[in-house]
Amino acid sequence: MRDLALKTGGKPFHIDKIENLSETFRQVAQELGQQYTLGYYPEKSGKGGERRKITVKVDIPNVAVRSRNEVVFRKSGK
């Protein structure tokens, strides 16, 4: 799950005991309530399978930015 979170720009949550599940869900709900969604529309469309690096920066102190570090263009027919 950690790898999936890192590839998608998410935050991994670790649950060491089932008793901590409620607290973890509370943290997830809090995270979801403090998110923004950004879109990426390139000037030139990429070819299928092409990868482009992306960087997201903000000019706000004391915030965490989590995002993907690249986009992959879909191959035609998918």
N, C-alpha and C positions, 0 to 999 in steps of 0.2 A: 504494500500500500504506500510505503514511503516513496518508492520509485515513481508510482503513478502520480502522486501529489507533486513531486518535483518536475515531472515532465509536463504537467498541465498548469503549473503555476500555483498549485494549491498549497495548503499547509498540512503537513502530516500530524496526526494525533496518535499518541501511544497510550494504549490501555494495558496496564500491567495486572489489574485485578478486575473481575466482573463487577465488583462493588463500586468501582470508579466510573462505570458506564454513564450514569446520570450526569456526573460532573463533566465528562467528555462531551456529551450531547449538549449541555449548557454552553460549553465553549464553542462548539460548532455553530450553534444558533447565534451566539454573540458575533462570531466572525461573519456569518452570512448577513447580519444586519448592518455591517459596517463596510460593505464592498461597493465598488463601482465596476461597471462593465465597459470596456473599451472595444471598439471595432477597428480593424485594419483593412483599408482598401488601397491597394497599390495602384500607382499610376499605370503601370504596365502589368498585365496579368502574367504570371509565371507559367512555365511549362510543367506538365504532370511530373510529380516527383521532385521538382526543384525546391530547394530549401533557401530561405532568406532569414538572416539574423535580425532580431528586433530587440530594442531596449526601451524600457519604460522608465521615465524619470519624472519626479514631481518636485516642485519648489515649495514644499511644506515641511517644516521641521518636525521631528519626532513621529514620523509615520513609517509604516512598513509597506514596501511595494513588493508584491509577488506576482510574477507573470511568466509566461512562456518565454524562452529565449530565442525561439525561431518559429517560423511558419513553414508548412509543407503544402505545396499546391497539389490538389487532387489530380490524379490521372483521369483523362477523359473516359466517359462511360461509367463513372462511379458516383 
